[in-house]
């Protein structure tokens, strides 16, 4: 974590304590999580108690206090995705990656999350990698996508039409 970079972010918001939530969002955008040192520095710079900064960081689910993987995989478990066996894709990815939802692989390559409805029910089951949605997913396609990302053969957002169906 770079104190200089955190200072730039805080300065962008005029070091205004009323904008602490936006500051934390920007810090997380920079580091993909909220480093402890950044939280401490933010509290000090804004002149607010560290407990207040941690309250914000732990209240909102979008914040993470743990580093995330290079590839953030989110599997939708909303009703349509659940009925189309999104839960099965999640379970199989957990086994393949060796982590549970909410975890990150030891090499820092992948993080896996489960979420409620993402609002793309017509594309069920839906999987998102680094904010890029992949609809009509199957475990076979998910496994191929993960293998390609792991080998740096493709990046999130690349077409997966050439992936074989189940």
Secondary structure as UniProt FT lines:
FT   HELIX           3..12
FT   TURN            13..15
FT   HELIX           17..19
FT   HELIX           20..31
FT   HELIX           36..46
FT   HELIX           50..59
FT   TURN            61..62
FT   STRAND          71..76
FT   HELIX           79..83
FT   TURN            84..85
FT   HELIX           86..97
FT   TURN            101..102
FT   TURN            106..107
FT   STRAND          110..115
FT   HELIX           121..123
FT   STRAND          127..129
FT   TURN            130..131
FT   STRAND          132..134
FT   HELIX           139..150
FT   TURN            151..152
FT   TURN            156..157
FT   TURN            161..162
//
